[in-house]
Structure formats: C-alpha cells, structure tokens
Amino acid sequence: MNHNPSQHLSEGGKEPVGGLLCGLGLGSDRGMCSPDSLVYTPSPTEDNTSSSPPLLLSPGLGSLGLGSLVEGAGADWESREELRLRELEEARARAAQMEKTMRWWSDCTANWREKWSKVRAERNRARDEIRQLRQRLDTLTKELTSVRRERQELTSENETLRQETLRLRGDIPPHPANANFKPDGAVDGPPGSPEPEPVRDVDLNRQKIGQQKDMELLESVLRSGAAGLDSEETWDIHGVNPTGSRSSSGLSRQERSRQLQEDVSVVEKDSSKLNALQLRLDESQKVLLKEREDKLALSKSIERLEAELSQWKLKYEELSKSKQEALKQLNLLKEMHQDELGRISEDLEDELGARTSMDKKLAELRVEMERLQVENAAEWGRRERLETEKLALERDNKKLRAQAEDLEEQLTKKRRQAASALDTDLKAIQSELFEKNKVGRKPDLSQHQLRNPLVLIHEYNEVQ
C-alpha cells in the first residue's frame, strides 16, 4: 500500500482555503498543487495601485483549526467585495455618462464653430461686396463730376461761340427768338448748383429749338450782309466812316466794287465759320445727350446699390442678433457643463476616499494573510517531518508484516506436518491397542497406552 500524504492534506484543507480564495477573487479553477505553485493573482476588478507582494497559499491551511474564522472572514470579504464591485459599476456608469456629456459638448461646440464660420464668411463676403459697391459708387461719383465739369466747359465754349457769332454779326438786331435764349449750362442757377433731373423729351425739344435759332441767326446774318452793304452799320463793321464815304465821292467805281467783293468774301468766310460752329454745337449737344443718358443709368445703378446696401445692413443686423442669442445659449451650456463637472468631481472624490479606505482594509487583510502564511509554512514543515516519520514507520510495519506472514506460513506448514504425523501415530497406536485387546493383555497397560496419545496431543498443542 503506497500512501501519498500530500493528497490527504490537500483534500483536507481544500474547502476552507477555496472559500478564502473565492472571497479574495481567486476561483477554484486556478488549482492548488503545492505551496510553490500557489501565487496570489488579483481580480481584474481590483485596484492595481496597491503594490503588495503576492500571497503564497499552501493546502495545509485547513488543518490549523481556524476553519470557522476563515469562513467568517471569507463571507465578510465576499460582501465587501460585492459592495466594492457595485461601487465600481456605479463609478463606471457615471464615467460613461460624463463621457457622453463631453462628447455631446464637443459635438455642440463643433456645430456652433461651423455655423459661426459660415456666418463669418457671409459677413466678410457682404463686407467685401459693400466695399466694392462703395468703390464703384466713388468711381461713378468721380466720373459724374468729371462729366459735369466737361459739360460746363462745353457750355462755356458754346457761350463763347455764340458771343463770337454775335460779334461777327455786328449791328444785326437780335432775332426775337434769341432774345430769351440762354446757354444750356447757365439755366436755372449758377454752374456749381446741382442740376435737375434731365428728361429726354425736353432735351430733344431744346435741341430742336437751338438748331432753329442757329439757322435763323445764320439767315439773318446772310440777309443783313446782302441787303445792307451800303448802310452805315456795315461800313462801321468794316471800319469805313460814312462821312468819309461822302467826302470821298470822287473814288472810282472799281474801288467800290473791289471793296464790295472783299465784303462778300468776308461774309462767305463768316458763313463757313458759322457752319463749322453749328457742327461743333450739334456734336456738343449729342455729347450732352449721351452724358444725360449715362447720368440716368448711373442714378439707377446708385439707387439699386443703395437698396442692396440696405438689404445687406438688415441681414447684418439679423446675423448680429442671432449671434447674441447663440452666445447666450453657449454661456448657459457652459454653466451647465461646469455644474456637471463639479458634481462629477465630487463623486470622484467620494469614490477615491472609499477606494483609499478599501485599500487600507486590503493592506490589513494582506498583513493578516502573510502572518497566517508564515504560520502555515511552519506547520507545513512540521507536517512534512511527520509525514517522513510516518513513511518510515509504514516501511517498518510493512517489513514486520512480511515477516509475520512468513512465520505464519511456516507455522501452518509445521501444523500440517505435526497433524499428519499425529494422525499416523494415532492410527498406529489404535491398531496396536486393538491387537492387544484381542490378545487379552491387562487393562491398566491398555489405559496407559491410551493415555500416551493424549499426552502427545497436549505436548503438540503446547508447542504450537
């Protein structure tokens, strides 16, 4: 019979140690083979901040007589472990909620940032458009002032041309239609005064009236030059005194005809100049008409730009209002987030305090376990010594049993041999007694002979 003492000890101390290991977070499936192979491995849910050394457990813990103490400590430890696991689950749930809140906050911030980037881009675009419109307005204003200046110059040039025409006409009385004629640039106020809005029909009528006046003026000049060559005014125009003409009555007719031809040539030259001036006047009127049309188009474009500017101003005001509302909502969200963070930080501080207290308890229990481990190691050594002594005694018992079995076998053999010898002796004695009885010997001799086998049997029993 081969007995392994470690098996009996492991089976005897398995249940209490298993309960203690279950309380510490170690399952029974981790196995216990020897004191060297049993190393404390913490549970995944335990705090990894504690740096205590691993605990060595031996299967001889159940034979210390502390089964009830270990079971009570294991039950208390299991309840504390469940409480700690529940607290950890709550902390994880709060952390997950906080993570969701932070993710929502980041998404909200990203959305607001994207929205405000779009609003900022629209605002910058509107500012650029307003700046461009202002530049266009400035350029149009400058062009308008330059056009007005050119118009005034053309008006002054027309006035000078009219004065030159009147000077060339000389003493010709002004036409009734020209009595109320005014230059186009000098109408309705000084040159620097703002001009009224032109009307195309009125401009066309004025142009026709001006052309008619110019034609009448030209006809009157030609008529006066052809009809009044001998008049006093004509001679005054050309620098000839009528009294001198009377005194020079002795001049020849050839000189008078020559002077008449010169006057006709002068009138023809004046008429050609008038035609050129008329052409320049027509061109200037066309230019003025074109400038008035441009002025109308520019005024319309300015009105359109002003309307667009007012619309952009309204849109900018709406965007500023929406920005203020968004800033208010953002501030409210920030306050809510700060409150949530404060509450979560308080919960984390409470959890940290509970965890520190739990760590202290774990340290105390680990110290107790180390003390029990030292005692268990001493007991384990004592048990090993007892086991070796037990094995030696078992070997001696085995040898003695083998020797006893050998002696028993020898005794049985001797008993069988003695019994067989006794049987043969008894049979021989009985046969002899029977024969002697037949012969008729004395009875005392037969009794003495009968008594001898009994003596032999007694001696045989004593020997056994």
Secondary structure, DSSP 8 states (H G I E B T S, - for coil): ----HHHHHHHHTHHHHHHHHHHTT--GGG----TTT-B----TTS-TT------B--GGGGGGS-HHHHHHHHHHHHHHHHHHHHHHHHHHHHHHHHHHHHHHHHHHHHHHHHHHHHHHHHHHHHHHHHHHHHHHHHHHHHHHHHHHHHHHHHHHHHHHHHHHHHHHHTT----GGGTT---GGGTTS-TTS------HHHHHHHHHHHHHHHHHHHHHHHHHHHH-SSSHHHHHHTT--HHHHHHTTTS-HHHHHHHHHHHHHHHHHHHHHHHHHHHHHHHHHHHHHHHHHHHHHHHHHHHHHHHHHHHHHHHHHHHHHHHHHHHHHHHHHHHHHHHHHHHHHHHHHHHHHHHHHHHHHHHHHHHHHHHHHHHHHHHHHHHHHHHHHHHHHHHHHHHHHHHHHHHHHHHHHHHHHHHHHHHHHHHHHHHHHHHHHHHT--HHHHHHHHHHHHHHHHHHHHH-
